[in-house]
């Protein structure tokens, strides 16, 4: 069976903050060669995007482009699913939206602790949850209940939502 390595895909998702669109073009190539075009605001995550592509594509030339359009006036909140290291790259003083940061902790020995590897997976799972359910409001993320995590309102505040497992 012959499999083609040539293809094109486009996926666009609109949300309260605006819309994101990925375009991918692939052609046959002996080795893996990834070319990324990213808006300036997303360049800090370039390494993660490359790792994600390399995790699913073994070889070929991949041209990936991310397009971002800000929402019209009216957006009130920004949900921060980036790691602390990546979010430090954001010029937070320039943000006009309220930033909500979900925090993922685990009960270990009677105390709540962040396990960075699991927290990273949980942030990705939450992003997938928002996309699959086409969420338009940050408040709807409180229904996230994957990988054993549950929202804990008693341990949360307005800007930091705690999810525990």
C-alpha positions as CSV (number, residue, x, y, z in Angstrom):
1,X,0.0,0.0,0.0
2,X,1.4,3.4,-1.0
3,X,1.0,6.2,1.5
4,X,1.3,9.9,0.4
5,X,3.2,12.3,2.6
6,X,1.8,15.2,0.7
7,X,-1.1,17.0,2.4
8,X,-2.8,20.2,3.5
9,X,-4.9,20.9,6.6
10,X,-6.5,24.0,8.1
11,X,-8.2,24.2,11.5
12,X,-9.7,27.3,12.9
13,X,-11.2,27.8,16.3
14,X,-13.0,30.9,17.5
15,X,-13.4,31.8,21.2
16,X,-14.0,34.8,23.4
17,X,-10.4,36.0,23.1
18,X,-10.4,35.8,19.3
19,X,-9.7,33.1,16.8
20,X,-6.7,30.9,16.1
21,X,-6.1,29.0,12.8
22,X,-3.4,26.5,12.0
23,X,-2.4,25.7,8.4
24,X,-0.2,22.7,7.7
25,X,1.4,21.8,4.4
26,X,3.5,18.6,4.1
27,X,5.5,17.2,1.2
28,X,7.7,14.1,1.0
29,X,11.3,14.6,2.2
30,X,13.9,12.1,3.4
31,X,14.3,13.7,6.9
32,X,12.0,15.7,9.1
33,X,12.2,19.4,8.4
34,X,9.8,21.7,10.2
35,X,9.2,25.3,9.3
36,X,7.0,27.4,11.6
37,X,5.4,30.8,11.0
38,X,4.1,32.2,14.3
39,X,2.7,35.6,15.4
40,X,5.1,37.4,17.7
41,X,2.9,36.7,20.8
42,X,3.3,32.9,20.3
43,X,7.0,32.7,19.5
44,X,7.9,31.7,23.1
45,X,6.1,28.4,22.6
46,X,7.9,27.5,19.3
47,X,9.8,24.6,20.9
48,X,6.6,23.0,22.2
49,X,5.0,23.3,18.7
50,X,8.1,21.7,17.1
51,X,8.0,18.8,19.7
52,X,4.4,18.2,19.1
53,X,4.9,18.0,15.3
54,X,7.9,15.8,15.7
55,X,5.9,13.5,17.9
56,X,3.4,12.7,15.1
57,X,5.4,13.2,11.9
58,X,8.5,11.0,11.3
59,X,9.8,12.5,8.1
60,X,8.8,15.0,5.5
61,X,8.9,18.8,5.0
62,X,6.2,20.4,7.2
63,X,5.3,24.0,6.8
64,X,3.1,25.1,9.8
65,X,1.6,28.6,10.2
66,X,-0.5,29.9,13.1
67,X,-2.8,32.8,12.5
68,X,-4.3,34.8,15.4
69,X,-7.1,37.4,15.2
70,X,-8.0,39.4,18.3
71,X,-11.6,39.3,19.3
72,X,-13.7,42.3,18.8
73,X,-14.2,44.6,21.8
74,X,-16.1,42.8,24.6
75,X,-13.6,40.1,25.7
76,X,-13.2,40.3,29.5
77,X,-10.9,37.4,30.4
78,X,-7.8,35.6,29.3
79,X,-7.3,32.0,30.5
80,X,-3.6,31.4,31.0
81,X,-2.8,27.7,30.3
82,X,0.8,28.4,29.7
83,X,3.5,27.2,32.1
84,X,4.8,29.9,34.5
85,X,8.1,30.1,32.5
86,X,6.3,30.8,29.2
87,X,3.8,33.2,30.7
88,X,6.6,35.3,32.1
89,X,7.4,36.1,28.5
90,X,4.1,37.9,28.1
91,X,4.0,41.6,28.6
92,X,1.4,41.4,31.3
93,X,1.3,45.1,32.0
94,X,0.0,45.5,28.4
95,X,-2.9,43.1,28.9
96,X,-6.3,44.8,29.2
97,X,-8.1,41.5,30.2
98,X,-8.4,39.8,33.5
99,X,-6.0,36.8,33.6
100,X,-7.4,33.6,35.0
101,X,-4.8,30.9,35.7
102,X,-6.0,27.3,36.4
103,X,-3.6,25.5,38.8
104,X,-3.4,21.7,38.9
105,X,-2.4,20.1,42.2
106,X,-2.4,16.6,43.6
107,X,-2.9,15.3,47.1
108,X,0.3,13.8,48.3
109,X,0.8,12.8,51.9
110,X,-2.0,15.0,53.0
111,X,-0.8,18.1,51.3
112,X,-1.5,19.6,47.9
113,X,1.4,19.8,45.5
114,X,2.0,20.7,41.9
115,X,3.6,17.8,40.0
116,X,4.9,19.7,37.0
117,X,4.7,16.8,34.5
118,X,1.1,16.1,35.4
119,X,0.2,19.8,35.5
120,X,1.5,20.2,32.0
121,X,-0.6,17.3,30.8
122,X,-3.6,18.7,32.6
123,X,-3.2,22.2,30.9
124,X,-3.1,20.5,27.5
125,X,-6.2,18.4,28.4
126,X,-8.0,21.5,29.5
127,X,-7.2,23.2,26.2
128,X,-8.5,20.2,24.4
129,X,-11.6,20.2,26.6
130,X,-12.3,23.9,25.7
131,X,-11.9,23.1,22.0
132,X,-14.0,19.9,21.9
133,X,-16.8,21.6,23.8
134,X,-16.4,24.9,21.9
135,X,-16.4,26.9,25.1
136,X,-17.1,30.6,24.8
137,X,-16.9,31.6,28.5
138,X,-14.0,31.1,30.9
139,X,-16.5,30.1,33.6
140,X,-17.4,27.0,31.6
141,X,-13.9,25.6,32.3
142,X,-14.9,24.9,35.9
143,X,-16.7,21.8,34.5
144,X,-13.4,20.3,33.5
145,X,-13.1,16.9,35.1
146,X,-10.5,14.8,33.2
147,X,-7.6,12.7,34.5
148,X,-9.2,12.8,38.0
149,X,-9.0,16.6,38.4
150,X,-12.0,18.5,39.8
151,X,-12.5,22.2,40.3
152,X,-12.3,23.2,44.0
153,X,-14.2,26.4,44.6
154,X,-13.3,26.6,48.3
155,X,-9.6,26.7,47.5
156,X,-9.9,29.0,44.5
157,X,-10.0,32.7,44.1
158,X,-11.1,35.0,41.3
159,X,-7.9,34.8,39.3
160,X,-6.5,31.5,40.3
161,X,-8.7,28.4,39.9
162,X,-7.5,25.3,41.7
163,X,-8.1,21.8,40.2
164,X,-7.2,18.9,42.5
165,X,-6.9,15.2,42.1
